[in-house]
């Protein structure tokens, strides 16, 4: 058996679901309901106002986490 993880536009959902039913596929429908709280948005806005020279690159941040937690 092969498993795929796909994202389908809402306007194509019924077609895709009908196709999956037609071929006898097992599927699980998940909705993307992720939303930021007002507090989280304010934190992100504050971070965007900081001097870019103080930012840590993703590579360095991952290294720091690995070192800290011995991963």
Predicted model as a PDB file, atoms N, CA, C, CB and O in Angstrom, pLDDT in the B-factor column:
MODEL        1                                                                  
ATOM      1  N   UNK A   1       0.838  -1.174   0.000  1.00 81.00           N  
ATOM      2  CA  UNK A   1       0.000   0.000   0.000  1.00 81.00           C  
ATOM      3  C   UNK A   1       0.881   1.235   0.000  1.00 81.00           C  
ATOM      4  CB  UNK A   1      -0.952  -0.001   1.206  1.00 81.00           C  
ATOM      5  O   UNK A   1       1.936   1.245   0.635  1.00 81.00           O  
ATOM      6  N   UNK A   2       0.465   2.271  -0.701  1.00 85.00           N  
ATOM      7  CA  UNK A   2       1.175   3.544  -0.770  1.00 85.00           C  
ATOM      8  C   UNK A   2       0.310   4.605  -0.110  1.00 85.00           C  
ATOM      9  CB  UNK A   2       1.514   3.932  -2.246  1.00 85.00           C  
ATOM     10  O   UNK A   2      -0.911   4.606  -0.266  1.00 85.00           O  
ATOM     11  N   UNK A   3       0.943   5.505   0.624  1.00 86.00           N  
ATOM     12  CA  UNK A   3       0.238   6.592   1.289  1.00 86.00           C  
ATOM     13  C   UNK A   3       0.675   7.917   0.696  1.00 86.00           C  
ATOM     14  CB  UNK A   3       0.490   6.568   2.809  1.00 86.00           C  
ATOM     15  O   UNK A   3       1.867   8.147   0.492  1.00 86.00           O  
ATOM     16  N   UNK A   4      -0.295   8.800   0.414  1.00 85.00           N  
ATOM     17  CA  UNK A   4      -0.027  10.140  -0.093  1.00 85.00           C  
ATOM     18  C   UNK A   4      -0.622  11.159   0.874  1.00 85.00           C  
ATOM     19  CB  UNK A   4      -0.608  10.327  -1.527  1.00 85.00           C  
ATOM     20  O   UNK A   4      -1.677  10.925   1.464  1.00 85.00           O  
ATOM     21  N   UNK A   5       0.051  12.272   1.026  1.00 85.00           N  
ATOM     22  CA  UNK A   5      -0.471  13.398   1.786  1.00 85.00           C  
ATOM     23  C   UNK A   5      -0.656  14.534   0.788  1.00 85.00           C  
ATOM     24  CB  UNK A   5       0.490  13.809   2.980  1.00 85.00           C  
ATOM     25  O   UNK A   5       0.329  15.068   0.278  1.00 85.00           O  
ATOM     26  N   UNK A   6      -1.883  14.909   0.502  1.00 87.00           N  
ATOM     27  CA  UNK A   6      -2.154  15.929  -0.516  1.00 87.00           C  
ATOM     28  C   UNK A   6      -3.006  17.051   0.064  1.00 87.00           C  
ATOM     29  CB  UNK A   6      -2.858  15.304  -1.737  1.00 87.00           C  
ATOM     30  O   UNK A   6      -3.740  16.855   1.032  1.00 87.00           O  
ATOM     31  N   UNK A   7      -2.897  18.222  -0.540  1.00 86.00           N  
ATOM     32  CA  UNK A   7      -3.752  19.363  -0.212  1.00 86.00           C  
ATOM     33  C   UNK A   7      -4.618  19.645  -1.424  1.00 86.00           C  
ATOM     34  CB  UNK A   7      -2.910  20.628   0.195  1.00 86.00           C  
ATOM     35  O   UNK A   7      -4.118  19.772  -2.541  1.00 86.00           O  
ATOM     36  N   UNK A   8      -5.911  19.741  -1.198  1.00 87.00           N  
ATOM     37  CA  UNK A   8      -6.870  19.921  -2.281  1.00 87.00           C  
ATOM     38  C   UNK A   8      -7.576  21.262  -2.107  1.00 87.00           C  
ATOM     39  CB  UNK A   8      -7.897  18.754  -2.315  1.00 87.00           C  
ATOM     40  O   UNK A   8      -8.039  21.575  -1.010  1.00 87.00           O  
ATOM     41  N   UNK A   9      -7.665  22.063  -3.178  1.00 88.00           N  
ATOM     42  CA  UNK A   9      -8.434  23.307  -3.072  1.00 88.00           C  
ATOM     43  C   UNK A   9      -9.892  22.989  -2.730  1.00 88.00           C  
ATOM     44  CB  UNK A   9      -8.351  24.123  -4.396  1.00 88.00           C  
ATOM     45  O   UNK A   9     -10.429  21.969  -3.160  1.00 88.00           O  
ATOM     46  N   UNK A  10     -10.520  23.865  -1.958  1.00 85.00           N  
ATOM     47  CA  UNK A  10     -11.891  23.614  -1.508  1.00 85.00           C  
ATOM     48  C   UNK A  10     -12.855  23.412  -2.673  1.00 85.00           C  
ATOM     49  CB  UNK A  10     -12.372  24.765  -0.644  1.00 85.00           C  
ATOM     50  O   UNK A  10     -13.795  22.625  -2.569  1.00 85.00           O  
ATOM     51  N   UNK A  11     -12.627  24.117  -3.783  1.00 92.00           N  
ATOM     52  CA  UNK A  11     -13.553  23.989  -4.912  1.00 92.00           C  
ATOM     53  C   UNK A  11     -13.398  22.664  -5.656  1.00 92.00           C  
ATOM     54  CB  UNK A  11     -13.348  25.136  -5.877  1.00 92.00           C  
ATOM     55  O   UNK A  11     -14.228  22.349  -6.508  1.00 92.00           O  
ATOM     56  N   UNK A  12     -12.364  21.883  -5.361  1.00 92.00           N  
ATOM     57  CA  UNK A  12     -12.145  20.570  -5.991  1.00 92.00           C  
ATOM     58  C   UNK A  12     -12.379  19.419  -5.016  1.00 92.00           C  
ATOM     59  CB  UNK A  12     -10.726  20.485  -6.549  1.00 92.00           C  
ATOM     60  O   UNK A  12     -12.208  18.257  -5.384  1.00 92.00           O  
ATOM     61  N   UNK A  13     -12.766  19.725  -3.789  1.00 89.00           N  
ATOM     62  CA  UNK A  13     -12.876  18.712  -2.746  1.00 89.00           C  
ATOM     63  C   UNK A  13     -13.887  17.628  -3.094  1.00 89.00           C  
ATOM     64  CB  UNK A  13     -13.256  19.360  -1.438  1.00 89.00           C  
ATOM     65  O   UNK A  13     -13.600  16.443  -2.922  1.00 89.00           O  
ATOM     66  N   UNK A  14     -15.051  18.008  -3.575  1.00 90.00           N  
ATOM     67  CA  UNK A  14     -16.074  16.991  -3.856  1.00 90.00           C  
ATOM     68  C   UNK A  14     -15.640  16.076  -4.998  1.00 90.00           C  
ATOM     69  CB  UNK A  14     -17.418  17.660  -4.200  1.00 90.00           C  
ATOM     70  O   UNK A  14     -15.882  14.870  -4.947  1.00 90.00           O  
ATOM     71  N   UNK A  15     -14.999  16.636  -6.034  1.00 93.00           N  
ATOM     72  CA  UNK A  15     -14.493  15.819  -7.141  1.00 93.00           C  
ATOM     73  C   UNK A  15     -13.457  14.825  -6.639  1.00 93.00           C  
ATOM     74  CB  UNK A  15     -13.886  16.709  -8.241  1.00 93.00           C  
ATOM     75  O   UNK A  15     -13.510  13.640  -6.969  1.00 93.00           O  
ATOM     76  N   UNK A  16     -12.510  15.316  -5.837  1.00 91.00           N  
ATOM     77  CA  UNK A  16     -11.436  14.461  -5.341  1.00 91.00           C  
ATOM     78  C   UNK A  16     -11.986  13.369  -4.434  1.00 91.00           C  
ATOM     79  CB  UNK A  16     -10.392  15.293  -4.590  1.00 91.00           C  
ATOM     80  O   UNK A  16     -11.562  12.217  -4.522  1.00 91.00           O  
ATOM     81  N   UNK A  17     -12.923  13.719  -3.568  1.00 91.00           N  
ATOM     82  CA  UNK A  17     -13.519  12.733  -2.666  1.00 91.00           C  
ATOM     83  C   UNK A  17     -14.280  11.670  -3.467  1.00 91.00           C  
ATOM     84  CB  UNK A  17     -14.465  13.425  -1.652  1.00 91.00           C  
ATOM     85  O   UNK A  17     -14.227  10.487  -3.133  1.00 91.00           O  
ATOM     86  N   UNK A  18     -14.982  12.089  -4.516  1.00 92.00           N  
ATOM     87  CA  UNK A  18     -15.693  11.139  -5.375  1.00 92.00           C  
ATOM     88  C   UNK A  18     -14.703  10.204  -6.072  1.00 92.00           C  
ATOM     89  CB  UNK A  18     -16.549  11.889  -6.421  1.00 92.00           C  
ATOM     90  O   UNK A  18     -14.958   9.007  -6.203  1.00 92.00           O  
ATOM     91  N   UNK A  19     -13.580  10.755  -6.513  1.00 92.00           N  
ATOM     92  CA  UNK A  19     -12.541   9.945  -7.158  1.00 92.00           C  
ATOM     93  C   UNK A  19     -11.991   8.905  -6.188  1.00 92.00           C  
ATOM     94  CB  UNK A  19     -11.400  10.841  -7.679  1.00 92.00           C  
ATOM     95  O   UNK A  19     -11.831   7.740  -6.551  1.00 92.00           O  
ATOM     96  N   UNK A  20     -11.703   9.320  -4.962  1.00 91.00           N  
ATOM     97  CA  UNK A  20     -11.182   8.391  -3.959  1.00 91.00           C  
ATOM     98  C   UNK A  20     -12.178   7.275  -3.666  1.00 91.00           C  
ATOM     99  CB  UNK A  20     -10.842   9.138  -2.670  1.00 91.00           C  
ATOM    100  O   UNK A  20     -11.794   6.115  -3.520  1.00 91.00           O  
ATOM    101  N   UNK A  21     -13.463   7.633  -3.581  1.00 93.00           N  
ATOM    102  CA  UNK A  21     -14.499   6.616  -3.370  1.00 93.00           C  
ATOM    103  C   UNK A  21     -14.558   5.651  -4.551  1.00 93.00           C  
ATOM    104  CB  UNK A  21     -15.873   7.279  -3.159  1.00 93.00           C  
ATOM    105  O   UNK A  21     -14.720   4.445  -4.371  1.00 93.00           O  
ATOM    106  N   UNK A  22     -14.426   6.195  -5.759  1.00 94.00           N  
ATOM    107  CA  UNK A  22     -14.517   5.385  -6.969  1.00 94.00           C  
ATOM    108  C   UNK A  22     -13.402   4.336  -7.038  1.00 94.00           C  
ATOM    109  CB  UNK A  22     -14.464   6.282  -8.199  1.00 94.00           C  
ATOM    110  O   UNK A  22     -13.637   3.211  -7.480  1.00 94.00           O  
ATOM    111  N   UNK A  23     -12.199   4.698  -6.605  1.00 93.00           N  
ATOM    112  CA  UNK A  23     -11.081   3.745  -6.671  1.00 93.00           C  
ATOM    113  C   UNK A  23     -10.965   2.900  -5.404  1.00 93.00           C  
ATOM    114  CB  UNK A  23      -9.772   4.490  -6.908  1.00 93.00           C  
ATOM    115  O   UNK A  23     -10.074   2.057  -5.301  1.00 93.00           O  
ATOM    116  N   UNK A  24     -11.861   3.120  -4.439  1.00 92.00           N  
ATOM    117  CA  UNK A  24     -11.859   2.318  -3.220  1.00 92.00           C  
ATOM    118  C   UNK A  24     -10.747   2.668  -2.254  1.00 92.00           C  
ATOM    119  CB  UNK A  24     -11.758   0.884  -3.571  1.00 92.00           C  
ATOM    120  O   UNK A  24     -10.292   1.814  -1.494  1.00 92.00           O  
ATOM    121  N   UNK A  25     -10.307   3.911  -2.273  1.00 91.00           N  
ATOM    122  CA  UNK A  25      -9.211   4.334  -1.402  1.00 91.00           C  
ATOM    123  C   UNK A  25      -9.703   4.609   0.010  1.00 91.00           C  
ATOM    124  CB  UNK A  25      -8.530   5.577  -1.967  1.00 91.00           C  
ATOM    125  O   UNK A  25     -10.825   5.078   0.203  1.00 91.00           O  
ATOM    126  N   UNK A  26      -8.866   4.316   0.991  1.00 89.00           N  
ATOM    127  CA  UNK A  26      -9.118   4.712   2.371  1.00 89.00           C  
ATOM    128  C   UNK A  26      -8.539   6.105   2.548  1.00 89.00           C  
ATOM    129  CB  UNK A  26      -8.495   3.692   3.399  1.00 89.00           C  
ATOM    130  O   UNK A  26      -7.405   6.355   2.137  1.00 89.00           O  
ATOM    131  N   UNK A  27      -9.290   7.017   3.149  1.00 86.00           N  
ATOM    132  CA  UNK A  27      -8.785   8.366   3.331  1.00 86.00           C  
ATOM    133  C   UNK A  27      -9.334   8.980   4.609  1.00 86.00           C  
ATOM    134  CB  UNK A  27      -9.142   9.235   2.132  1.00 86.00           C  
ATOM    135  O   UNK A  27     -10.355   8.558   5.152  1.00 86.00           O  
ATOM    136  N   UNK A  28      -8.622   9.978   5.055  1.00 85.00           N  
ATOM    137  CA  UNK A  28      -9.018  10.716   6.249  1.00 85.00           C  
ATOM    138  C   UNK A  28      -8.989  12.196   5.883  1.00 85.00           C  
ATOM    139  CB  UNK A  28      -8.071  10.399   7.479  1.00 85.00           C  
ATOM    140  O   UNK A  28      -7.972  12.695   5.401  1.00 85.00           O  
ATOM    141  N   UNK A  29     -10.065  12.881   6.102  1.00 82.00           N  
ATOM    142  CA  UNK A  29     -10.167  14.296   5.758  1.00 82.00           C  
ATOM    143  C   UNK A  29      -9.751  15.137   6.967  1.00 82.00           C  
ATOM    144  CB  UNK A  29     -11.616  14.657   5.301  1.00 82.00           C  
ATOM    145  O   UNK A  29     -10.286  14.971   8.063  1.00 82.00           O  
ATOM    146  N   UNK A  30      -8.798  16.033   6.755  1.00 80.00           N  
ATOM    147  CA  UNK A  30      -8.351  16.938   7.809  1.00 80.00           C  
ATOM    148  C   UNK A  30      -8.481  18.363   7.289  1.00 80.00           C  
ATOM    149  CB  UNK A  30      -6.876  16.626   8.249  1.00 80.00           C  
ATOM    150  O   UNK A  30      -8.093  18.656   6.158  1.00 80.00           O  
ATOM    151  N   UNK A  31      -9.020  19.235   8.103  1.00 77.00           N  
ATOM    152  CA  UNK A  31      -9.146  20.634   7.738  1.00 77.00           C  
ATOM    153  C   UNK A  31      -8.012  21.421   8.348  1.00 77.00           C  
ATOM    154  CB  UNK A  31     -10.497  21.199   8.182  1.00 77.00           C  
ATOM    155  O   UNK A  31      -7.588  21.145   9.471  1.00 77.00           O  
ATOM    156  N   UNK A  32      -7.520  22.400   7.615  1.00 72.00           N  
ATOM    157  CA  UNK A  32      -6.443  23.257   8.098  1.00 72.00           C  
ATOM    158  C   UNK A  32      -7.073  24.461   8.795  1.00 72.00           C  
ATOM    159  CB  UNK A  32      -5.501  23.707   6.925  1.00 72.00           C  
ATOM    160  O   UNK A  32      -7.394  25.460   8.151  1.00 72.00           O  
ATOM    161  N   UNK A  33      -7.247  24.362  10.116  1.00 74.00           N  
ATOM    162  CA  UNK A  33      -7.894  25.418  10.885  1.00 74.00           C  
ATOM    163  C   UNK A  33      -6.920  26.177  11.775  1.00 74.00           C  
ATOM    164  CB  UNK A  33      -8.995  24.834  11.725  1.00 74.00           C  
ATOM    165  O   UNK A  33      -7.318  26.730  12.800  1.00 74.00           O  
ATOM    166  N   UNK A  34      -5.664  26.208  11.397  1.00 78.00           N  
ATOM    167  CA  UNK A  34      -4.661  26.856  12.235  1.00 78.00           C  
ATOM    168  C   UNK A  34      -4.866  28.372  12.227  1.00 78.00           C  
ATOM    169  CB  UNK A  34      -3.237  26.499  11.752  1.00 78.00           C  
ATOM    170  O   UNK A  34      -4.922  28.991  11.164  1.00 78.00           O  
ATOM    171  N   UNK A  35      -4.976  28.961  13.417  1.00 84.00           N  
ATOM    172  CA  UNK A  35      -5.122  30.411  13.538  1.00 84.00           C  
ATOM    173  C   UNK A  35      -4.251  30.902  14.679  1.00 84.00           C  
ATOM    174  CB  UNK A  35      -6.606  30.812  13.767  1.00 84.00           C  
ATOM    175  O   UNK A  35      -4.138  30.245  15.714  1.00 84.00           O  
ATOM    176  N   UNK A  36      -3.639  32.053  14.485  1.00 90.00           N  
ATOM    177  CA  UNK A  36      -2.837  32.660  15.538  1.00 90.00           C  
ATOM    178  C   UNK A  36      -3.726  33.493  16.443  1.00 90.00           C  
ATOM    179  CB  UNK A  36      -1.708  33.522  14.942  1.00 90.00           C  
ATOM    180  O   UNK A  36      -4.660  34.151  15.984  1.00 90.00           O  
ATOM    181  N   UNK A  37      -3.425  33.457  17.730  1.00 92.00           N  
ATOM    182  CA  UNK A  37      -4.155  34.299  18.669  1.00 92.00           C  
ATOM    183  C   UNK A  37      -3.664  35.739  18.531  1.00 92.00           C  
ATOM    184  CB  UNK A  37      -3.980  33.788  20.133  1.00 92.00           C  
ATOM    185  O   UNK A  37      -2.612  35.990  17.943  1.00 92.00           O  
ATOM    186  N   UNK A  38      -4.425  36.669  19.071  1.00 94.00           N  
ATOM    187  CA  UNK A  38      -4.038  38.081  19.037  1.00 94.00           C  
ATOM    188  C   UNK A  38      -2.688  38.267  19.736  1.00 94.00           C  
ATOM    189  CB  UNK A  38      -5.126  38.966  19.708  1.00 94.00           C  
ATOM    190  O   UNK A  38      -1.845  39.040  19.282  1.00 94.00           O  
ATOM    191  N   UNK A  39      -2.496  37.546  20.850  1.00 95.00           N  
ATOM    192  CA  UNK A  39      -1.251  37.639  21.607  1.00 95.00           C  
ATOM    193  C   UNK A  39      -0.058  37.167  20.766  1.00 95.00           C  
ATOM    194  CB  UNK A  39      -1.351  36.811  22.899  1.00 95.00           C  
ATOM    195  O   UNK A  39       0.995  37.803  20.768  1.00 95.00           O  
ATOM    196  N   UNK A  40      -0.226  36.060  20.056  1.00 95.00           N  
ATOM    197  CA  UNK A  40       0.856  35.557  19.208  1.00 95.00           C  
ATOM    198  C   UNK A  40       1.172  36.526  18.076  1.00 95.00           C  
ATOM    199  CB  UNK A  40       0.490  34.191  18.635  1.00 95.00           C  
ATOM    200  O   UNK A  40       2.337  36.726  17.734  1.00 95.00           O  
ATOM    201  N   UNK A  41       0.138  37.126  17.497  1.00 94.00           N  
ATOM    202  CA  UNK A  41       0.350  38.101  16.426  1.00 94.00           C  
ATOM    203  C   UNK A  41       1.129  39.305  16.930  1.00 94.00           C  
ATOM    204  CB  UNK A  41      -0.989  38.553  15.838  1.00 94.00           C  
ATOM    205  O   UNK A  41       2.008  39.818  16.237  1.00 94.00           O  
ATOM    206  N   UNK A  42       0.805  39.758  18.148  1.00 95.00           N  
ATOM    207  CA  UNK A  42       1.518  40.894  18.734  1.00 95.00           C  
ATOM    208  C   UNK A  42       2.986  40.556  18.968  1.00 95.00           C  
ATOM    209  CB  UNK A  42       0.858  41.318  20.052  1.00 95.00           C  
ATOM    210  O   UNK A  42       3.860  41.391  18.736  1.00 95.00           O  
ATOM    211  N   UNK A  43       3.258  39.350  19.422  1.00 94.00           N  
ATOM    212  CA  UNK A  43       4.651  38.921  19.642  1.00 94.00           C  
ATOM    213  C   UNK A  43       5.410  38.927  18.316  1.00 94.00           C  
ATOM    214  CB  UNK A  43       4.701  37.500  20.289  1.00 94.00           C  
ATOM    215  O   UNK A  43       6.539  39.412  18.246  1.00 94.00           O  
ATOM    216  N   UNK A  44       4.792  38.391  17.269  1.00 92.00           N  
ATOM    217  CA  UNK A  44       5.442  38.367  15.962  1.00 92.00           C  
ATOM    218  C   UNK A  44       5.674  39.777  15.429  1.00 92.00           C  
ATOM    219  CB  UNK A  44       4.605  37.567  14.969  1.00 92.00           C  
ATOM    220  O   UNK A  44       6.720  40.054  14.841  1.00 92.00           O  
ATOM    221  N   UNK A  45       4.710  40.664  15.631  1.00 94.00           N  
ATOM    222  CA  UNK A  45       4.881  42.055  15.194  1.00 94.00           C  
ATOM    223  C   UNK A  45       6.031  42.722  15.935  1.00 94.00           C  
ATOM    224  CB  UNK A  45       3.586  42.851  15.411  1.00 94.00           C  
ATOM    225  O   UNK A  45       6.790  43.486  15.339  1.00 94.00           O  
ATOM    226  N   UNK A  46       6.169  42.440  17.234  1.00 93.00           N  
ATOM    227  CA  UNK A  46       7.278  42.997  18.007  1.00 93.00           C  
ATOM    228  C   UNK A  46       8.613  42.481  17.484  1.00 93.00           C  
ATOM    229  CB  UNK A  46       7.123  42.652  19.497  1.00 93.00           C  
ATOM    230  O   UNK A  46       9.582  43.234  17.382  1.00 93.00           O  
ATOM    231  N   UNK A  47       8.657  41.205  17.157  1.00 89.00           N  
ATOM    232  CA  UNK A  47       9.900  40.611  16.645  1.00 89.00           C  
ATOM    233  C   UNK A  47      10.301  41.233  15.313  1.00 89.00           C  
ATOM    234  CB  UNK A  47       9.742  39.093  16.485  1.00 89.00           C  
ATOM    235  O   UNK A  47      11.488  41.427  15.047  1.00 89.00           O  
ATOM    236  N   UNK A  48       9.311  41.547  14.473  1.00 90.00           N  
ATOM    237  CA  UNK A  48       9.603  42.150  13.171  1.00 90.00           C  
ATOM    238  C   UNK A  48      10.203  43.546  13.304  1.00 90.00           C  
ATOM    239  CB  UNK A  48       8.339  42.215  12.333  1.00 90.00           C  
ATOM    240  O   UNK A  48      10.899  44.011  12.402  1.00 90.00           O  
ATOM    241  N   UNK A  49       9.936  44.218  14.429  1.00 93.00           N  
ATOM    242  CA  UNK A  49      10.456  45.568  14.661  1.00 93.00           C  
ATOM    243  C   UNK A  49      11.899  45.553  15.168  1.00 93.00           C  
ATOM    244  CB  UNK A  49       9.571  46.301  15.658  1.00 93.00           C  
ATOM    245  O   UNK A  49      12.553  46.595  15.196  1.00 93.00           O  
ATOM    246  N   UNK A  50      12.396  44.389  15.564  1.00 91.00           N  
ATOM    247  CA  UNK A  50      13.761  44.290  16.099  1.00 91.00           C  
ATOM    248  C   UNK A  50      14.787  44.452  14.992  1.00 91.00           C  
ATOM    249  CB  UNK A  50      13.969  42.945  16.813  1.00 91.00           C  
ATOM    250  O   UNK A  50      14.488  44.254  13.815  1.00 91.00           O  
ATOM    251  N   UNK A  51      16.002  44.817  15.387  1.00 90.00           N  
ATOM    252  CA  UNK A  51      17.102  44.960  14.444  1.00 90.00           C  
ATOM    253  C   UNK A  51      17.430  43.606  13.822  1.00 90.00           C  
ATOM    254  CB  UNK A  51      18.345  45.555  15.139  1.00 90.00           C  
ATOM    255  O   UNK A  51      17.655  42.628  14.534  1.00 90.00           O  
ATOM    256  N   UNK A  52      17.455  43.557  12.522  1.00 86.00           N  
ATOM    257  CA  UNK A  52      17.681  42.298  11.799  1.00 86.00           C  
ATOM    258  C   UNK A  52      19.067  41.702  12.087  1.00 86.00           C  
ATOM    259  CB  UNK A  52      17.522  42.527  10.296  1.00 86.00           C  
ATOM    260  O   UNK A  52      19.276  40.501  11.914  1.00 86.00           O  
ATOM    261  N   UNK A  53      20.005  42.543  12.525  1.00 87.00           N  
ATOM    262  CA  UNK A  53      21.348  42.052  12.838  1.00 87.00           C  
ATOM    263  C   UNK A  53      21.346  41.149  14.064  1.00 87.00           C  
ATOM    264  CB  UNK A  53      22.297  43.222  13.061  1.00 87.00           C  
ATOM    265  O   UNK A  53      22.278  40.368  14.261  1.00 87.00           O  
ATOM    266  N   UNK A  54      20.299  41.250  14.895  1.00 85.00           N  
ATOM    267  CA  UNK A  54      20.235  40.426  16.104  1.00 85.00           C  
ATOM    268  C   UNK A  54      19.576  39.076  15.845  1.00 85.00           C  
ATOM    269  CB  UNK A  54      19.479  41.161  17.196  1.00 85.00           C  
ATOM    270  O   UNK A  54      19.528  38.228  16.736  1.00 85.00           O  
ATOM    271  N   UNK A  55      19.072  38.872  14.638  1.00 88.00           N  
ATOM    272  CA  UNK A  55      18.402  37.608  14.310  1.00 88.00           C  
ATOM    273  C   UNK A  55      19.397  36.462  14.245  1.00 88.00           C  
ATOM    274  CB  UNK A  55      17.655  37.725  12.977  1.00 88.00           C  
ATOM    275  O   UNK A  55      20.565  36.663  13.912  1.00 88.00           O  
ATOM    276  N   UNK A  56      18.937  35.270  14.563  1.00 89.00           N  
ATOM    277  CA  UNK A  56      19.742  34.056  14.469  1.00 89.00           C  
ATOM    278  C   UNK A  56      19.234  33.274  13.267  1.00 89.00           C  
ATOM    279  CB  UNK A  56      19.666  33.199  15.791  1.00 89.00           C  
ATOM    280  O   UNK A  56      18.026  33.113  13.099  1.00 89.00           O  
ATOM    281  N   UNK A  57      20.146  32.786  12.429  1.00 90.00           N  
ATOM    282  CA  UNK A  57      19.728  32.029  11.255  1.00 90.00           C  
ATOM    283  C   UNK A  57      19.081  30.710  11.692  1.00 90.00           C  
ATOM    284  CB  UNK A  57      20.936  31.764  10.316  1.00 90.00           C  
ATOM    285  O   UNK A  57      19.329  30.222  12.795  1.00 90.00           O  
ATOM    286  N   UNK A  58      18.263  30.150  10.829  1.00 92.00           N  
ATOM    287  CA  UNK A  58      17.597  28.884  11.140  1.00 92.00           C  
ATOM    288  C   UNK A  58      18.636  27.799  11.424  1.00 92.00           C  
ATOM    289  CB  UNK A  58      16.671  28.453   9.975  1.00 92.00           C  
ATOM    290  O   UNK A  58      18.468  26.988  12.334  1.00 92.00           O  
ATOM    291  N   UNK A  59      19.701  27.794  10.641  1.00 94.00           N  
ATOM    292  CA  UNK A  59      20.753  26.785  10.821  1.00 94.00           C  
ATOM    293  C   UNK A  59      21.373  26.907  12.217  1.00 94.00           C  
ATOM    294  CB  UNK A  59      21.850  26.937   9.730  1.00 94.00           C  
ATOM    295  O   UNK A  59      21.565  25.907  12.908  1.00 94.00           O  
ATOM    296  N   UNK A  60      21.682  28.145  12.622  1.00 94.00           N  
ATOM    297  CA  UNK A  60      22.276  28.358  13.940  1.00 94.00           C  
ATOM    298  C   UNK A  60      21.283  28.042  15.066  1.00 94.00           C  
ATOM    299  CB  UNK A  60      22.769  29.801  14.064  1.00 94.00           C  
ATOM    300  O   UNK A  60      21.667  27.487  16.096  1.00 94.00           O  
ATOM    301  N   UNK A  61      20.013  28.397  14.868  1.00 94.00           N  
ATOM    302  CA  UNK A  61      19.000  28.110  15.879  1.00 94.00           C  
ATOM    303  C   UNK A  61      18.860  26.607  16.089  1.00 94.00           C  
ATOM    304  CB  UNK A  61      17.651  28.717  15.475  1.00 94.00           C  
ATOM    305  O   UNK A  61      18.778  26.147  17.228  1.00 94.00           O  
ATOM    306  N   UNK A  62      18.832  25.840  15.002  1.00 94.00           N  
ATOM    307  CA  UNK A  62      18.748  24.382  15.115  1.00 94.00           C  
ATOM    308  C   UNK A  62      19.973  23.815  15.827  1.00 94.00           C  
ATOM    309  CB  UNK A  62      18.606  23.746  13.725  1.00 94.00           C  
ATOM    310  O   UNK A  62      19.857  22.898  16.640  1.00 94.00           O  
ATOM    311  N   UNK A  63      21.138  24.363  15.518  1.00 95.00           N  
ATOM    312  CA  UNK A  63      22.370  23.901  16.180  1.00 95.00           C  
ATOM    313  C   UNK A  63      22.293  24.170  17.682  1.00 95.00           C  
ATOM    314  CB  UNK A  63      23.620  24.601  15.572  1.00 95.00           C  
ATOM    315  O   UNK A  63      22.679  23.325  18.490  1.00 95.00           O  
ATOM    316  N   UNK A  64      21.792  25.351  18.051  1.00 95.00           N  
ATOM    317  CA  UNK A  64      21.670  25.684  19.472  1.00 95.00           C  
ATOM    318  C   UNK A  64      20.707  24.734  20.189  1.00 95.00           C  
ATOM    319  CB  UNK A  64      21.197  27.133  19.637  1.00 95.00           C  
ATOM    320  O   UNK A  64      20.974  24.309  21.313  1.00 95.00           O  
ATOM    321  N   UNK A  65      19.602  24.406  19.546  1.00 95.00           N  
ATOM    322  CA  UNK A  65      18.626  23.482  20.147  1.00 95.00           C  
ATOM    323  C   UNK A  65      19.240  22.093  20.286  1.00 95.00           C  
ATOM    324  CB  UNK A  65      17.328  23.413  19.293  1.00 95.00           C  
ATOM    325  O   UNK A  65      19.099  21.443  21.321  1.00 95.00           O  
ATOM    326  N   UNK A  66      19.925  21.644  19.229  1.00 95.00           N  
ATOM    327  CA  UNK A  66      20.571  20.320  19.293  1.00 95.00           C  
ATOM    328  C   UNK A  66      21.610  20.252  20.398  1.00 95.00           C  
ATOM    329  CB  UNK A  66      21.226  19.982  17.956  1.00 95.00           C  
ATOM    330  O   UNK A  66      21.682  19.273  21.141  1.00 95.00           O  
ATOM    331  N   UNK A  67      22.417  21.309  20.500  1.00 95.00           N  
ATOM    332  CA  UNK A  67      23.439  21.342  21.538  1.00 95.00           C  
ATOM    333  C   UNK A  67      22.821  21.380  22.934  1.00 95.00           C  
ATOM    334  CB  UNK A  67      24.350  22.545  21.338  1.00 95.00           C  
ATOM    335  O   UNK A  67      23.269  20.677  23.840  1.00 95.00           O  
ATOM    336  N   UNK A  68      21.790  22.206  23.099  1.00 94.00           N  
ATOM    337  CA  UNK A  68      21.157  22.359  24.407  1.00 94.00           C  
ATOM    338  C   UNK A  68      20.506  21.069  24.885  1.00 94.00           C  
ATOM    339  CB  UNK A  68      20.123  23.465  24.358  1.00 94.00           C  
ATOM    340  O   UNK A  68      20.617  20.704  26.055  1.00 94.00           O  
ATOM    341  N   UNK A  69      19.823  20.378  23.968  1.00 94.00           N  
ATOM    342  CA  UNK A  69      19.082  19.184  24.356  1.00 94.00           C  
ATOM    343  C   UNK A  69      19.781  17.885  23.945  1.00 94.00           C  
ATOM    344  CB  UNK A  69      17.703  19.226  23.751  1.00 94.00           C  
ATOM    345  O   UNK A  69      19.190  16.807  23.995  1.00 94.00           O  
ATOM    346  N   UNK A  70      21.034  18.005  23.542  1.00 89.00           N  
ATOM    347  CA  UNK A  70      21.866  16.850  23.165  1.00 89.00           C  
ATOM    348  C   UNK A  70      21.171  15.945  22.164  1.00 89.00           C  
ATOM    349  CB  UNK A  70      22.240  16.046  24.398  1.00 89.00           C  
ATOM    350  O   UNK A  70      21.099  14.731  22.354  1.00 89.00           O  
ATOM    351  N   UNK A  71      20.658  16.545  21.095  1.00 86.00           N  
ATOM    352  CA  UNK A  71      19.971  15.781  20.044  1.00 86.00           C  
ATOM    353  C   UNK A  71      20.941  15.373  18.971  1.00 86.00           C  
ATOM    354  CB  UNK A  71      18.827  16.590  19.433  1.00 86.00           C  
ATOM    355  O   UNK A  71      20.551  14.722  18.001  1.00 86.00           O  
TER     356      UNK A  71                                                      
ENDMDL                                                                          
END                                                                             
